[in-house]
Amino acid sequence: FSACSFLKKLQRIVSSHVFQSIWWGDDGYCVVIAEKLFIKEVLGRRGHLKIFQTESMRGFIQLLKLHGFCKMEGDSSISISIKKLQALAAAGSALGKLLFYHNPCFKRDCPNLLGTCLRR
């Protein structure tokens, strides 16, 4: 389970329209995770549908940190599109807390940077 493997899987699900619990911030420089829905939608997968080795949010956050991600505070420096905000308001508490994570080597339109991310 290499660093590149984790990052490629993460890149795939963040960029996918299949998952509603994780998406790119509008600038493509951070990942936004709807904690409660992410646990159910991604970490709750079993068998051949399982994506990551961990089933807990705590374990997933540890993996993010291990791969150089830092938590960002959800303030005015993070933009979310109007459509996304409307969807969040409609979904209400089903999403849970929003978490923002950033890694300078993990950007929406720069998959070539994945190889430069070092596992801590």
C-alpha positions as CSV (number, residue, x, y, z in Angstrom):
1,F,0.0,0.0,0.0
2,S,2.3,2.7,-1.3
3,A,2.0,6.5,-1.0
4,C,1.3,6.7,-4.7
5,S,-1.5,4.1,-4.4
6,F,-3.3,6.0,-1.6
7,L,-2.9,9.3,-3.5
8,K,-4.1,7.9,-6.8
9,K,-7.2,6.4,-5.1
10,L,-7.8,9.7,-3.3
11,Q,-7.4,11.7,-6.6
12,R,-9.8,9.3,-8.3
13,I,-12.6,9.6,-5.7
14,V,-12.2,13.4,-5.3
15,S,-12.5,13.9,-9.0
16,S,-15.4,11.4,-9.4
17,H,-19.0,12.6,-9.6
18,V,-20.0,9.3,-8.0
19,F,-19.1,10.4,-4.5
20,Q,-21.1,13.2,-2.9
21,S,-19.0,13.2,0.4
22,I,-15.7,14.5,-1.0
23,W,-14.9,17.1,-3.6
24,W,-12.3,19.7,-4.6
25,G,-12.5,23.2,-3.3
26,D,-13.2,25.6,-6.1
27,D,-9.6,26.5,-6.5
28,G,-8.6,22.9,-6.8
29,Y,-6.0,23.2,-4.1
30,C,-7.9,21.6,-1.2
31,V,-10.1,18.6,-0.6
32,V,-13.4,19.1,1.2
33,I,-14.8,16.1,3.1
34,A,-18.4,15.9,4.5
35,E,-17.4,13.7,7.5
36,K,-20.6,11.9,8.3
37,L,-21.5,11.1,4.7
38,F,-17.8,10.2,3.9
39,I,-17.8,7.6,6.6
40,K,-21.0,6.0,5.2
41,E,-20.2,6.4,1.5
42,V,-16.5,5.7,1.3
43,L,-15.1,4.2,4.5
44,G,-18.2,2.0,5.0
45,R,-17.6,0.0,1.8
46,R,-16.8,-3.7,2.2
47,G,-15.4,-6.5,0.0
48,H,-14.4,-5.7,-3.5
49,L,-16.0,-2.2,-3.2
50,K,-13.6,-1.2,-0.4
51,I,-11.4,1.8,-1.4
52,F,-9.1,2.4,1.6
53,Q,-7.5,0.1,4.1
54,T,-9.1,1.9,7.1
55,E,-12.8,2.0,8.0
56,S,-12.6,4.8,10.5
57,M,-12.4,8.6,10.0
58,R,-9.6,8.8,12.5
59,G,-7.6,6.3,10.5
60,F,-8.3,8.1,7.3
61,I,-7.2,11.4,8.7
62,Q,-4.0,9.7,9.9
63,L,-3.4,8.5,6.4
64,L,-3.9,12.1,5.1
65,K,-1.4,13.4,7.6
66,L,1.0,10.6,6.8
67,H,0.9,11.7,3.1
68,G,1.6,15.4,3.9
69,F,-1.9,16.8,4.2
70,C,-2.6,19.6,6.6
71,K,-6.0,20.5,8.0
72,M,-7.3,23.9,7.0
73,E,-9.8,25.9,8.9
74,G,-13.1,26.5,7.0
75,D,-12.9,30.3,6.6
76,S,-13.2,32.9,3.9
77,S,-9.9,31.7,2.2
78,I,-11.8,28.6,1.1
79,S,-14.3,29.0,-1.7
80,I,-17.2,26.6,-2.3
81,S,-19.4,27.1,-5.4
82,I,-23.0,28.3,-5.0
83,K,-24.3,25.0,-6.4
84,K,-22.3,23.1,-3.7
85,L,-23.6,25.4,-1.0
86,Q,-27.2,24.9,-2.1
87,A,-26.6,21.1,-2.1
88,L,-25.1,21.3,1.4
89,A,-28.0,23.3,2.7
90,A,-30.5,20.8,1.2
91,A,-28.6,17.8,2.6
92,G,-28.4,19.3,6.1
93,S,-27.1,17.2,8.9
94,A,-26.7,14.1,6.7
95,L,-23.3,15.4,5.6
96,G,-21.9,16.1,9.0
97,K,-19.0,18.4,9.7
98,L,-17.0,19.7,6.7
99,L,-13.3,19.1,6.8
100,F,-10.7,20.9,4.6
101,Y,-7.3,19.4,3.8
102,H,-4.5,20.7,1.7
103,N,-1.3,19.2,0.3
104,P,0.9,21.3,-2.0
105,C,1.5,18.2,-4.2
106,F,-2.1,17.3,-4.5
107,K,-4.0,19.6,-6.9
108,R,-7.0,19.1,-9.1
109,D,-5.4,19.7,-12.5
110,C,-1.9,18.4,-11.6
111,P,-1.9,14.6,-11.3
112,N,1.8,14.6,-12.3
113,L,2.6,16.1,-8.9
114,L,1.5,12.9,-7.1
115,G,4.9,11.3,-7.6
116,T,6.5,14.2,-5.7
117,C,4.4,13.6,-2.6
118,L,6.5,11.8,0.1
119,R,5.1,9.6,2.7
120,R,6.2,10.7,6.2
